[in-house]
Amino acid sequence: SGINAEYGVKKFIWSPKYDPRYPAFNQGPKCTQYFIDFQKCIWKKGEGYKPCDWFRHHYEHVCPAPWIEKWQDQLDRGVFPSKQLLKWQNKYPQAPPVEEDE
């Protein structure tokens, strides 16, 4: 039940909160949307913009690793099949990377 009897330590397992947009068991659409939302966020706000990490954490938790690798490869080659993302990229200029505070 999350408690290690030998050490008495609780193990915390993070999972995304319930998203009412995706009530079904099939998490594929949810996974895809979080990935696209992350790409849209970093496009508009810049790579390294901390609030975008919320979407990244969610898609990394929900999506299978091979899907993420495939989508990243498609993005790198400019062939990611999302009309939603293309519309977003045409609507907004790409933001420069966010510089971290030192």
C-alpha positions as CSV (number, residue, x, y, z in Angstrom):
1,S,0.0,0.0,0.0
2,G,2.9,2.4,-0.7
3,I,4.6,1.8,2.7
4,N,7.9,0.0,2.8
5,A,7.6,-2.2,5.9
6,E,11.3,-2.5,6.4
7,Y,11.9,1.3,6.5
8,G,8.4,2.7,7.1
9,V,8.9,5.0,4.1
10,K,5.9,6.0,1.9
11,K,6.5,5.8,-1.8
12,F,4.9,8.6,-3.8
13,I,3.7,7.8,-7.3
14,W,2.7,10.9,-9.3
15,S,-0.1,10.7,-11.8
16,P,-2.0,13.4,-13.7
17,K,-5.2,14.6,-12.2
18,Y,-8.5,13.7,-13.8
19,D,-9.2,15.6,-17.0
20,P,-12.9,15.8,-17.8
21,R,-12.1,16.2,-21.5
22,Y,-11.1,12.6,-21.6
23,P,-13.4,10.5,-19.3
24,A,-12.8,7.2,-21.3
25,F,-10.3,4.5,-20.5
26,N,-8.5,5.0,-23.8
27,Q,-5.8,7.6,-23.0
28,G,-4.5,7.9,-26.6
29,P,-6.4,11.2,-27.3
30,K,-5.4,12.6,-24.0
31,C,-1.8,11.7,-24.6
32,T,-1.8,13.3,-28.1
33,Q,-3.4,16.5,-26.9
34,Y,-0.9,17.0,-24.0
35,F,1.9,16.5,-26.5
36,I,0.4,19.0,-28.9
37,D,-0.4,21.5,-26.1
38,F,3.3,21.3,-25.0
39,Q,4.5,22.0,-28.6
40,K,2.1,24.9,-28.8
41,C,3.2,26.3,-25.5
42,I,6.9,26.3,-26.3
43,W,6.2,27.7,-29.8
44,K,4.4,30.7,-28.4
45,K,6.3,31.2,-25.1
46,G,9.7,29.8,-26.0
47,E,11.7,26.7,-25.2
48,G,12.5,26.7,-21.5
49,Y,9.3,28.5,-20.4
50,K,8.7,26.7,-17.1
51,P,4.8,26.6,-17.1
52,C,5.0,24.6,-20.4
53,D,6.5,21.8,-18.3
54,W,3.1,21.0,-16.9
55,F,2.1,19.7,-20.3
56,R,5.4,17.9,-20.7
57,H,5.0,16.1,-17.4
58,H,1.6,15.0,-18.4
59,Y,2.4,13.6,-21.8
60,E,5.5,11.9,-20.5
61,H,3.4,10.1,-17.9
62,V,0.5,9.2,-20.1
63,C,2.1,8.5,-23.5
64,P,4.1,5.4,-24.4
65,A,7.8,6.2,-25.0
66,P,7.8,4.9,-28.6
67,W,5.0,7.4,-29.4
68,I,6.9,10.3,-28.0
69,E,10.1,9.3,-29.9
70,K,8.1,8.9,-33.1
71,W,6.4,12.3,-32.7
72,Q,9.7,14.0,-31.8
73,D,11.3,12.5,-34.9
74,Q,8.4,13.7,-37.0
75,L,8.6,17.2,-35.5
76,D,12.4,17.3,-36.2
77,R,11.7,16.4,-39.9
78,G,8.8,18.8,-40.2
79,V,6.2,16.1,-40.9
80,F,4.3,15.9,-37.7
81,P,0.6,15.2,-38.7
82,S,-1.3,17.8,-36.7
83,K,-3.5,20.4,-38.4
84,Q,-4.1,21.9,-35.0
85,L,-0.4,22.5,-34.5
86,L,0.2,23.8,-38.0
87,K,-2.7,26.3,-37.5
88,W,-1.1,27.4,-34.3
89,Q,2.3,27.8,-35.9
90,N,0.9,29.9,-38.7
91,K,-1.1,32.1,-36.3
92,Y,1.7,32.9,-33.9
93,P,5.4,33.7,-34.5
94,Q,7.8,31.3,-32.9
95,A,9.2,32.7,-29.6
96,P,12.9,32.6,-28.9
97,P,14.2,30.3,-26.2
98,V,13.8,31.5,-22.6
99,E,17.0,32.3,-20.9
100,E,17.3,30.8,-17.4
101,D,17.9,33.2,-14.5
102,E,21.3,32.7,-12.9
